[in-house]
Amino acid sequence: MHKKKERIIEDVKRRLLRKSLPRLQVTLILSLTGLGGFLASFTLLHLGLSWMWLRYPLAILFAYSLFLLLLRLWLFLQRPQSSGSLSSDIGLPDVDLSYSPSPNYVKGFNFSGGGGDAGGGGAGVSWGNSAGSASSSSSSGGGSFSGGLDLDLEEGWLLVIAVVAILGGLFATLYVIYIAPALLAEILVDGVLVTGLYKQLKKVEQRHWLRAAVRKTLLPAILATILFTVAGYAMQKAVPEAHSIGEVWKHIVRS
């Protein structure tokens, strides 16, 4: 029965790709998710949580919950308007499970579209009348410059780590966009079967749509959480007075 369900999901996936824009829809969902995460981080900051390494994973946790909620809304919008028209709108109830895959498996789904400061400058040596004084001042200035250079290199590497981590977190979201057709197809089929309205398919494995959604997206969410935690820690270490990415950027520009 599992293979037969996989065939149904594959047919729904192909139909989504033909009739709809699943990757565009998931991109929109992720955009709203990112906005929700930003607002959560903004709210936590104004509530006094200034540590980026802690605030960012909490914001991602909120954003992931919002993402699942938006998937539930998408699933709701795909359902037929009335249960009375369900049988005629959707081809699933008439499927012979021993029959080979056909584009008409799910004929009636209503797929909606769209849906370091490296600056030099030295130490400002003041030249006196005696050579000894000049030598002493020059030596003192050189030591100061060396110490500042070490600090800038450390800050620079921390900021590089932060940028790499942020980019890695963004790539994790791009993976979710890549698997969008398979993700939406599976939660759509599970969402239809779990309603119990398709008794002819009661022998097909029924799972709640949330199980498929979490199974396909939990790993990218965990990776994004870890990477943004690393980024937050690196930025906080490099610029201790900064409490957000914006403040870190201002520090870089000023430098």
ABEGO torsion letter per residue (X at the ends): XAAAAAAAAAAAAAAAAAABBAAAAAAAAAAAAAAAAAAAAAAAAAAGBABAAAAAAAAAAAAAAAAAAAAAAAAAAABBABAAAAAAABAAAABBAABBBBAAABAABBBBBGXXBABBGEAGBBBBABAAAAAAAAAAAAAAAAAAAAAAAAAAAAAAAAAAAAAAAAAAAAAAAAAAAAAAAAAAAAAAAAAGABAAAAABBBBBAAAAAAAAAAAAAAAAAAAAAAAAAAAAAABAABABAAAAAAAAAAX
